[in-house]
Amino acid sequence: MSSALYATLAIALSLLVYAPILKNYFWLDDFLILEMLANLPLGKFLTVLWAGHLVLVRNAFYAGMFAVVGANPMPFYLVLLALHGLNVGLVFAIVSIVTRSAPLACLAAAAWGTCPLNEGALGWIAASGNVMVATSTLVVLYDAVRAVWRQARVGLARAALWAALLLAGAQSFGTGLGVALAAPLMIAWLAWDRLSAGARVVLLAVPVLTGAMYGVDYSQFTGPLGSSVLAKADMLFHLLAVGASTLVRGLGYEPVSSDFVAPVGADAGPSSFPLTVYVITALVISLWVIATVWLATGRTRRLLIALAVLGLGNYGVIAAGRAYWIESLHQSVVRWTVQTRYHYSATALLAIGLALIIASVLGSRLTRWARPLLITWIVLFAILYAHTGWTIRHYDAERQRAERVLTRIDAAIRATPADEPVVTYNEPFLDGPFVAGAASLYVINRPNRYNGEPDVYFVDSGATTVWRKYPESPLARAMLLPPPAAGLACGARFTFQSDGQSIFPDGRHEKP
């Protein structure tokens, strides 16, 4: 069986498991991002801080896709699925180069590609930046490994491409910030004798440029007061525990707190994992240390160290930014670390490292044992896949709610004479202050509504807030300012009463 067929098998299995994300809809932050995209100038939208992070690349993904397909989520997820296939192929290529074992590379790539943890980033567009971080990281790592193992020279142009990719990752998701700070040092150390003098300078400038993106004030990133070293270390360890144990246990093991956590009290909330999680994590760490110190040599040893640092860099950024909330609000560390969107890029690095550990442990026996290991895993995969209770969330409730709201608006448009503006109420959409209700949903789904469509106006007592937030935007123009007291007369069409009721001349009433 050729290397290409092994790679195809790994990619095919991964796409098989995650093809259902094509049925996913937008969820929570997606609507807020689309609302900003539809109402802010493009430059301001691209550079907006998101949870303290610069996410220019992720926002550019939203902007580009929205310009082409509008508010149709399926093409968004199709691109993410294609990126996942590429990432699985990169994991395969890296392991194959280092171990010279296509079956082992297939095992590592397929085990990671089908891991349930990946749903958090693949199945939610707002978290898709972590998929992009994995792509940029793995491309750089693959090219660096190929240069080291094949004794190729790395010049200025090639190093500049690596630097650009790492900086792009830092602008995609929080985990990319950790990679951009750690990867240049690790890759320079791994491939120092392969790098030209100019390449070394360019690569080592990346952490400096990454820091310059945020300036001197990191409070928006670490929390108002930061958190203790102990809190950060505790969260870092638990993130690693989730990633390592779920990757090892594989498909069918969904990392949500209800299944993943041992109860510790009725009201305290989960604060620890079952013992098996800690055992698996301790075993992975121990094997990594043993392989690095005793079994691996030379460039493989350096690569294992580099992978460990990069994986901890991924998780370290999350710990630095989120441990504050755990410590200050006395929340459960488990509740935060099982959030699957944090794990995509880090577990890709863990999968590569575990494959190198297997190769180091087996040594010369790898050629004989790699294929049986792969076959055994495929059998277990098939059994788990057939019987697992793990399902991908499609956010059907949000889709149905959006369709209902848009259907109501369309009915109001049809019921209004063609020569008159459409006036309707702005009912809330979603739970919480994510978007400005039905008006926002309408603006997102009708980006070209002024071209031949009637004007649609939404009456809302909170419209002044929208005007302040998005002045002169499509959303602001679609909403009517509330009355200061008794009512606001708009021609002969309607009168907006202070209780939020629209009273029409023909006696019809509409209420939110």
C-alpha positions in Angstrom: 0.0 0.0 0.0 1.6 3.3 -1.1 2.1 6.3 1.1 -0.5 8.3 -0.9 -3.2 5.6 -0.2 -2.4 5.7 3.6 -2.7 9.5 3.5 -6.0 9.3 1.6 -7.3 6.8 4.2 -6.5 9.1 7.1 -8.1 12.1 5.3 -11.2 10.1 4.2 -11.9 8.8 7.7 -11.6 12.3 9.1 -13.9 13.9 6.5 -16.4 11.0 7.0 -16.7 11.8 10.8 -16.9 15.6 10.3 -18.9 15.8 7.1 -22.1 16.4 9.2 -20.9 19.9 10.1 -22.2 20.9 6.7 -25.6 20.9 8.3 -24.6 23.3 11.0 -26.1 26.7 11.4 -24.8 29.9 12.9 -24.6 30.0 16.7 -24.3 32.8 19.3 -21.1 34.8 18.5 -21.7 34.1 14.8 -24.7 36.4 14.7 -22.8 39.2 16.6 -19.9 38.9 14.2 -22.2 39.0 11.1 -24.0 42.0 12.6 -20.8 43.9 13.0 -19.7 42.8 9.5 -23.0 44.1 8.0 -22.8 47.5 9.8 -19.2 48.5 10.5 -16.7 49.8 7.9 -14.6 46.9 6.7 -11.4 48.2 8.1 -12.9 48.6 11.6 -14.5 45.2 11.4 -11.3 43.5 10.5 -9.3 45.1 13.4 -11.9 44.8 16.2 -10.6 43.1 19.3 -12.4 39.9 20.1 -12.1 38.7 23.7 -8.9 40.7 23.9 -7.4 39.2 20.7 -6.7 40.5 17.3 -8.4 38.1 14.8 -7.9 39.9 11.5 -7.6 36.6 9.5 -10.7 35.0 11.0 -12.6 38.2 10.4 -11.3 38.4 6.8 -12.7 34.8 6.4 -16.1 36.0 7.5 -15.9 39.1 5.3 -14.8 37.1 2.2 -17.4 34.4 2.6 -20.2 36.8 3.4 -19.4 38.8 0.3 -19.6 35.6 -1.9 -22.4 33.5 -0.2 -24.1 35.9 2.2 -25.7 34.4 5.3 -25.6 30.8 4.0 -23.6 28.8 6.6 -23.0 25.7 4.6 -20.2 27.2 2.4 -18.5 28.5 5.6 -18.4 25.0 7.0 -17.4 23.5 3.6 -14.2 25.6 3.7 -13.5 24.5 7.3 -14.0 20.9 6.3 -11.5 21.3 3.5 -9.0 23.0 5.9 -9.5 20.0 8.2 -8.6 17.6 5.4 -5.5 19.7 4.7 -4.5 19.7 8.3 -4.9 15.9 8.6 -2.7 15.6 5.5 0.0 17.8 7.1 0.0 15.7 10.3 0.5 12.6 8.1 3.3 14.2 6.1 5.2 15.3 9.2 5.0 11.9 10.9 5.9 10.2 7.7 9.0 12.2 7.1 10.3 11.8 10.6 9.4 8.1 11.2 9.5 6.8 7.5 6.4 4.8 8.4 3.3 5.5 6.4 1.1 3.2 8.5 2.1 5.0 11.7 1.6 8.4 10.0 -1.9 7.3 8.9 -2.7 6.2 12.5 -1.6 9.5 14.0 -3.4 11.6 11.4 -6.6 9.6 11.5 -6.8 9.4 15.3 -6.4 13.1 15.5 -8.6 13.9 12.5 -11.5 11.9 14.0 -11.1 13.1 17.6 -14.3 14.5 19.1 -12.5 17.5 20.5 -12.2 18.9 16.9 -16.0 19.7 16.9 -15.4 22.8 19.0 -13.4 24.5 16.3 -14.8 22.8 13.1 -18.5 23.0 14.1 -18.6 26.6 15.2 -17.6 29.3 12.8 -16.8 31.8 15.5 -14.1 29.4 16.8 -12.8 28.5 13.3 -9.7 30.7 13.9 -8.2 27.7 15.8 -8.5 25.6 12.6 -6.6 28.4 10.8 -3.9 28.4 13.6 -3.4 24.7 13.0 -3.1 25.2 9.3 -0.4 27.9 9.6 1.4 26.1 12.3 1.5 22.7 10.5 2.6 24.2 7.2 5.5 25.9 8.9 6.4 22.8 10.9 6.1 20.6 7.9 8.4 22.8 5.8 10.9 23.1 8.7 10.9 19.3 9.3 11.4 18.6 5.6 14.3 21.1 5.5 16.0 19.4 8.5 15.4 15.8 7.6 16.3 16.3 3.9 19.2 18.7 4.6 17.8 21.6 2.6 18.9 25.2 2.9 16.4 27.8 4.2 16.9 31.2 2.8 15.5 34.6 3.5 12.4 34.2 1.3 11.4 30.9 2.8 11.9 32.2 6.4 9.8 35.3 5.5 7.0 33.0 4.4 7.2 31.1 7.7 7.1 34.4 9.6 4.1 35.6 7.7 2.2 32.3 8.4 3.0 32.5 12.1 1.9 36.1 12.3 -1.3 35.1 10.4 -1.9 32.4 13.0 -1.5 35.0 15.7 -4.3 37.0 14.0 -6.6 34.0 13.8 -7.3 32.8 17.3 -5.8 33.2 20.8 -3.8 29.9 20.5 -2.0 31.3 17.5 -0.5 34.0 19.8 1.3 31.3 21.8 2.5 29.7 18.7 3.9 32.9 17.2 5.8 33.6 20.4 7.2 30.0 20.8 7.5 28.6 17.3 10.2 30.9 15.9 12.5 30.0 18.8 11.8 26.3 18.6 12.1 26.1 14.8 15.3 28.2 14.8 16.7 25.8 17.4 15.5 22.7 15.4 16.9 24.0 12.1 19.6 26.4 13.1 22.3 24.9 10.8 19.8 24.9 7.9 19.0 28.6 8.2 20.8 31.4 6.5 21.8 34.5 8.6 18.9 36.5 7.1 16.5 33.7 7.7 17.5 33.6 11.4 16.9 37.3 11.8 13.5 37.2 10.1 12.3 34.2 12.1 13.5 35.6 15.5 11.7 38.9 14.8 8.3 37.2 14.9 7.9 37.2 18.7 8.8 40.9 18.7 6.3 41.7 16.0 3.7 39.6 17.8 4.2 41.6 21.0 4.0 44.8 19.1 0.5 43.9 17.9 -0.8 44.2 21.5 1.4 47.1 22.7 2.3 47.5 26.3 -1.1 46.9 27.9 -2.1 43.3 28.1 -4.9 43.8 30.6 -7.5 43.0 27.9 -5.8 39.7 27.3 -5.0 38.5 30.9 -8.0 40.0 32.6 -8.3 43.3 34.6 -6.0 42.1 37.4 -4.5 39.0 35.9 -4.4 35.7 37.9 -1.9 33.9 40.1 0.8 31.6 38.7 -0.9 28.7 40.5 -4.2 29.4 38.8 -2.6 29.5 35.4 -0.6 26.3 36.0 -3.7 24.5 37.2 -5.7 25.5 34.1 -2.7 24.6 31.8 -2.5 21.1 33.3 -6.2 20.5 33.0 -6.2 21.7 29.4 -3.5 19.2 28.7 -5.4 16.5 30.6 -8.5 17.0 28.4 -6.5 17.1 25.2 -4.2 14.1 25.9 -6.8 11.8 27.4 -9.5 12.5 24.8 -7.0 12.0 21.9 -5.8 8.7 23.4 -9.3 7.4 24.0 -10.6 8.5 20.6 -13.9 8.6 18.9 -17.0 8.0 21.0 -15.6 9.8 24.0 -17.2 13.3 24.1 -15.4 15.7 26.4 -18.4 17.4 28.1 -18.6 17.9 31.8 -21.6 15.6 32.3 -19.7 12.6 31.0 -16.1 13.7 31.6 -16.2 14.7 35.2 -16.6 12.8 38.5 -19.3 14.5 40.7 -17.8 16.2 43.7 -20.9 17.7 45.4 -24.4 18.8 44.6 -23.8 22.5 44.5 -20.0 22.9 44.2 -20.0 21.9 40.5 -17.3 19.6 39.0 -13.8 20.5 40.1 -11.9 17.3 39.1 -11.7 14.7 36.5 -12.2 10.9 36.9 -9.0 9.1 38.0 -8.6 7.6 34.5 -8.1 11.0 33.0 -5.2 11.8 35.3 -3.7 8.3 34.8 -3.7 8.7 31.0 -2.3 12.2 31.3 0.5 11.1 33.6 1.3 8.2 31.2 1.5 10.5 28.2 3.8 12.9 30.1 6.0 10.1 31.4 6.4 8.5 28.0 7.1 11.9 26.4 9.9 12.5 29.0 11.3 9.0 28.6 11.3 9.2 24.8 12.9 12.7 24.9 15.6 11.9 27.5 16.5 8.3 26.8 15.0 6.9 23.6 15.1 9.6 21.0 18.3 11.2 19.7 19.5 14.2 17.7 16.9 16.0 15.6 14.0 13.7 16.8 14.7 14.7 20.4 14.8 18.3 19.4 11.5 17.9 17.6 9.8 16.3 20.6 10.9 19.2 22.8 9.7 21.7 20.2 6.3 19.9 19.9 5.9 20.0 23.7 6.7 23.7 23.9 4.4 24.5 21.0 1.6 22.5 22.5 2.1 24.2 25.9 2.2 27.5 24.1 -1.2 26.8 22.6 -2.7 26.0 25.9 -0.6 28.6 27.8 -2.4 31.5 26.1 -5.8 30.1 27.1 -4.6 29.6 30.6 -3.2 33.2 30.8 -6.4 34.7 29.5 -9.0 32.6 31.2 -7.5 31.6 34.6 -8.4 35.1 35.9 -12.1 34.3 35.5 -11.8 31.0 37.2 -9.9 32.4 40.2 -11.8 35.7 40.6 -15.3 34.2 40.1 -14.5 30.9 41.9 -15.5 28.8 38.9 -14.7 25.3 38.1 -11.5 24.8 36.1 -13.2 21.7 34.5 -16.0 23.8 33.2 -13.5 25.9 31.2 -11.0 23.3 30.1 -13.6 20.9 28.5 -14.6 23.7 26.1 -13.6 22.0 22.9 -12.8 25.1 20.9 -9.5 25.4 22.8 -8.0 22.1 21.7 -7.9 21.8 17.9 -4.4 23.0 17.1 -2.8 21.8 20.4 -4.0 18.2 19.9 -2.6 18.1 16.4 0.8 18.7 17.9 0.1 16.1 20.6 -0.8 13.5 17.9 2.5 14.1 16.1 4.5 13.8 19.4 2.7 10.6 20.4 3.5 9.1 17.0 7.2 9.9 17.5 7.1 8.4 21.0 5.6 5.1 19.5 8.4 5.1 16.9 11.1 5.7 19.6 9.7 2.9 21.8 9.4 0.4 19.0 12.7 1.3 17.3 13.6 -1.2 14.7 10.4 -3.1 15.4 8.3 -0.3 14.0 8.3 -1.7 10.5 6.8 -4.9 11.7 4.3 -3.4 14.2 3.1 -0.2 12.5 0.6 -1.9 10.2 -1.0 -4.2 12.9 -1.3 -1.1 15.2 -3.2 0.7 12.4 -5.4 -2.2 11.6 -6.3 -2.6 15.3 -7.1 1.1 15.6 -9.3 1.0 12.5 -11.3 -2.0 14.0 -11.8 -0.1 17.2 -12.7 3.1 15.3 -15.3 1.2 13.3 -16.9 -0.3 16.5 -16.9 3.0 18.3 -18.2 4.9 15.3 -21.1 2.4 14.9 -22.1 2.5 18.5 -21.1 5.9 19.8 -23.6 8.3 21.3 -21.5 11.2 20.2 -23.3 13.6 17.8 -22.4 16.8 16.2 -24.6 19.8 17.2 -26.2 21.4 14.2 -27.8 24.4 16.1 -31.2 23.5 14.6 -33.1 25.6 17.2 -31.3 28.7 16.0 -32.0 27.9 12.4 -35.7 27.3 13.0 -36.0 30.5 15.0 -34.2 32.5 12.3 -36.4 31.0 9.6 -39.6 31.8 11.7 -38.5 35.4 12.2 -37.6 35.9 8.5 -40.9 34.3 7.4 -42.8 36.7 9.6 -40.9 39.7 8.1 -41.6 38.4 4.6 -45.3 38.1 5.4 -45.3 41.7 6.6 -43.6 42.7 3.3 -46.3 40.9 1.2 -49.1 42.4 3.3 -47.9 46.0 2.7 -48.9 47.9 -0.4 -46.0 48.3 -2.8 -45.9 52.1 -2.6 -45.6 52.1 1.2 -42.8 51.3 3.6 -43.0 48.1 5.6 -43.2 48.7 9.4 -43.0 45.8 11.8 -41.9 45.1 15.4 -38.3 44.2 16.4 -38.7 41.0 18.4 -35.7 39.7 20.4 -33.5 37.1 18.7 -31.4 34.7 20.8 -31.1 34.7 24.6 -29.0 37.6 25.7 -27.7 40.8 24.1 -26.0 39.2 21.1 -27.7 41.0 18.3 -30.4 43.8 17.9 -33.2 41.3 17.4 -35.2 40.7 14.2 -33.9 43.9 12.6 -30.3 42.6 12.8 -31.3 39.2 11.4 -33.0 40.9 8.6 -30.0 43.2 7.8 -27.7 40.2 7.9 -29.9 38.1 5.5 -30.8 41.0 3.2 -27.5 42.8 2.4 -28.9 44.1 -0.8 -32.4 44.9 0.4 -32.3 48.5 -0.9 -32.0 47.2 -4.5 -35.6 46.8 -5.7 -37.0 45.7 -2.3 -39.3 47.9 -0.2 -37.9 49.7 2.8 -38.5 47.7 6.0 -38.5 49.5 9.3 -38.4 47.9 12.8 -39.9 49.7 15.8 -37.9 49.2 18.9 -37.7 51.1 22.2 -34.0 50.4 22.2 -33.3 51.9 18.8 -31.3 54.8 20.2 -28.7 52.3 21.5 -28.3 50.9 18.0 -27.9 54.4 16.6 -25.1 55.1 19.0 -23.4 51.7 18.4 -23.7 51.7 14.6 -24.4 55.3 13.5 -25.7 55.7 9.9 -25.4 51.9 9.4 -27.9 49.7 7.6 -29.2 48.5 10.9 -29.6 52.0 12.3 -31.4 53.1 9.2 -33.8 50.1 9.5 -34.8 51.0 13.1 -37.1 53.8 14.2 -36.2 56.0 17.2 -38.5 55.4 20.1 -40.8 58.2 21.3 -39.6 60.4 24.1 -42.9 60.1 25.9 -46.4 59.5 24.4 -45.6 58.5 20.9 -43.8 59.1 17.6 -45.9 59.9 14.6 -44.6 58.7 11.2 -46.9 60.1 8.6 -50.3 58.5 8.4 -49.0 55.0 8.6 -48.8 54.3 12.3 -48.2 55.6 15.7 -45.6 54.0 18.0 -47.0 53.9 21.5 -44.8 54.0 24.7 -45.8 50.5 25.6 -44.2 49.1 22.5 -47.4 48.5 20.5 -47.8 49.6 16.9 -51.3 50.9 16.2 -52.3 51.0 12.5 -55.1 53.1 11.0 -57.0 49.9 10.1 -57.0 48.8 13.7 -54.4 46.0 13.4 -52.1 45.5 16.3 -48.6 44.0 16.4 -46.8 43.2 19.6 -43.3 41.8 20.2 
